[in-house]
């Protein structure tokens, strides 16, 4: 498995974990801003599903094999599952932290993709980073 495939698989794993975490938060958020966060978490897990699929399909396009089990995803992911005990503010902080982690990994991957003249993967990393950075900004505003 080459370095680019490894990085893509790490992000497939992260988006699998993130998808489940965002569902957890969607189901268990309480208190002020319940309606807004319930809807936002749904929007975010739908987007995570799209990224999950796009990254896995990119691996297939470059001749690799995407991670396809929860066990493998948990082993490779650099973010952690939700505990189910987080407060509203903790949920937001964890998502921001996860997005920052993935954003940084995608930046590293962007360099690798550019070295390989793989503009399609570089574009995938760039557009994903743009979306994550917007969410980081918007979610951070909720904590002020």
N, C-alpha and C positions, 0 to 999 in steps of 0.2 A: 504494500500500500504506500503510495507516494505521499509527500508532505501535504499537498493540496487536498487530496482525498481525506487524509486524517483530519485536517482542519474542518473540511465540510462536514465530516461525520460528527465531529465534536459539536458543531452547531445544529445538526439534525437532532442530536441527543439533547442539547440545551432547549431547543424548541419543543421537543416532546415533554420534557420536564416542565417547561414554562406553561405549556398548554394545560397540563393537569393542575399546576399551581394556580393559574388564573381561574380555572373552574372552581377550585377550592375557595378562593377569595370571592368569587361571584356568588357562591352558595352561602358563605358564612359571614359576609360583611354585615355589620350592624351599626346602628346609631345614625348620627347626623350624616347627611349626604348618602344615605343608603341607596336611594333611587339612582342618583348620578353615578355612584361607584358600581352598583350592580350592572348598569348599562355599559359603563366604561370597561369593566372587566370582561364582559361579553364581547365587546368590540375588540379588545386586545387578544382574547383567546381565539377569536376568528382569524385575526391577522397572524397569530402564531401558527395556526394551522396552515395558512398559505405559505409562510416561510418554511415550515417543516417540509412541506411537499416540494417547494421550489428547490430547496437545498438537496433533498434526496434525489430529485430528478436530475439535478445538475451532476451529481455523482454518477448516475447511470449514463449520462451523456458523455462523460469523460472516461467511461469504461470501468468504473468502480462499482462497489457494492455498498449501498447505504445501510446503516444500522437499522434493524427492523424489529427489535424487541425492547420491551420496557427494561428488562434486566441489562441489556447492552447499553441502553440510553443512560440508565442510572450510573453505570460504571464509567462512562465517558464524559458525562456532563460536568461542567464546571460550576453549575448552579445547583442549589439543593431544593428538595421538595418542600412544600409548605407543611407546617405542623398542624394547622387547623386551629391554632390557639391565638393567632396574631390579632392585634387590635387593628382598627381601620388605619391608623397612622403607620403601624408596623408593616401592614400590607403594602402601603404605598412606598415606604422606604425600601422594602425588600425588592419590589418590582424595579424601582429606580436603580438599585444596586445591581440587579440581574441585567438590566438593559445596559448599564455602564460596562459590566464585565463582557457581555457579548459584543458590544460596540468596539471595545479594545481588541478583542480577538479578531473581529472582522477587519480592523485596521491592519493588523499583522498579516492577515490573509490577503488583503489587498496588495501588499508588497510582494507576496509570493506569486499571486496571480499575474501581476504586472511583469515580474521577472520571467515568467513563463509565456509572456505575450498572450495570456488568456483573458481577452477583454470582456468576454461574456461573464466569466466568474467575477472579474473585477467589478463589472457593472452590478451584478447581484449583490456583492458586498457593499458597494456604494449606496445603492437604493435602499437596502435594508438598514444601513447605518443612518441614513437620512430620516427614516421613519422612527427608529429607536431614539435618535437625538431629539426629535420633536416630542415624543412621549416623555422623555426625561425632563425636558423643560416644562411641559404642561403638568405632569404629576408633581414636580417640585413646587410649583405655584400653589398646590393644595396644602402644602405643609407650612406656608408662611402665615 
